[in-house]
Amino acid sequence: MIHDKIGQLSTHPEIIANYDLLERTGVWKELSLFQDEVNLLNELLEEASKLFNIKTVNELIVYVGKKIQDKFIPSYLAFVIQDEFYSEKPNTTCFHKMERIENIIEIESFNPYKKIFSLSPTSITFEAFEVLVDNKQYTDVFLPVQPKVLIPLMGLDGVYGFIVLGKKVLDSEYSKSELKYMDCFINFTSISLQNNIHYRRAILDVKTGLYKHSFFMKRLEEEVAKIKRYQHVISIMMLDIDFFKKINDVYGHMAGDFILYEMAKIIKNAIRIEDPAARFGGEEFIVMLTECKSENAKIVAERIRTNIEESVFHYEDKEIKMTVSIGISEACHQNFHQHSTLIMQADMALYHSKRSGRNQTTLYQDIKDLAENKP
């Protein structure tokens, strides 16, 4: 509405008749600046509504990266975001001339930058950043992206990350109005990032990055409800780390947390992106394999079990070897079970693996057939 009013004023006959006077007194310039401010606010409001609808951190990086590159054409652009679990090392995403490239910035710990941006929570030129930090170890890492400006991503919990803008392709400096726009745009980006990170923390286990028990159970109930209606089939895989208590007793609980995190990575790498995995409690994990019969689930389980058995986990100066025991159950429209029964059956199969010597996979159907065929 304000924009329309300004447009009407600029074509009003009396305004046109007195244009020279308005120009000489500076009123016209002020009016033009005001119109630019309104245009900027309208643009930012449009961007805010789009930013708040983005569902993942990766999608947010891609969207914001494209907007920044379209508007300012920086030679390089880098996002440094701390949203990983059990790791001080932040995620880094780099762009060069509008294209995503392999990371050329290596940051081992986010903590020093978190402290720096807590003291200076607005955009800052790289030259001023170097003076503020006064430690080449923390500033020279950005030289590969020809840094000109750094902008923090601030939220309720403090600093979530920051964006590094390289010099412009056209070799001009970033103006005050451009930096003002960028600060406003990144404020909205920070809110979107905060919402994404907080949602992930609400549904993910802090020690593993897998889903929490409660979120997994909700997903399982939804999938079980589809079995009869759509003739689906799902398999449940329960995994338990063998002799995990010894890790905590011998190496300490931090080593135990490290093992949990490494186990979770192996599990995630072995399953499809649509198959939810969760920390079920303690050292126990659970995976739901959709549209997957138990025989195929056993192939996946054996891949996980073998990968873990063959891995050497390096914690500080120690080498740790681990194994897991696994139990699998299945539900389909011919053999329908409630989600609680499905979990109980997988747990019984897991117990059989444990009792039979550990480091093995058992199907519930196999122990059921064995029990039924006993004389």
Secondary structure, DSSP 8 states (H G I E B T S, - for coil): -HHHHHHHHHT-HHHHHTHHHHHHHTHHHHHHHHHHHHHHHHHHHHHHHHHTT--SHHHHHHHHHHHHHHHH-BSEEEEEE---SS-SS-EEEEEETTEEE------S-SHHHHHHHHH--S-EEHHHHHHHH--HHHHGGGGGG-EEEEEEEEETTEEEEEEEEE-BTT-----HHHHHHHHHHHHHHHHHHHHHHHHHHHHB-TTTSSB-HHHHHHHHHHHHHHHHHHT-EEEEEEEEETTHHHHHHHH-HHHHHHHHHHHHHHHHHHS-TTS-EEEEETTEEEEEEET--HHHHHHHHHHHHHHHHH--EEETTEEE---EEEEEEEEESSS---HHHHHHHHHHHHHHHHHTTSS-EEEHHHHHHHHHT--
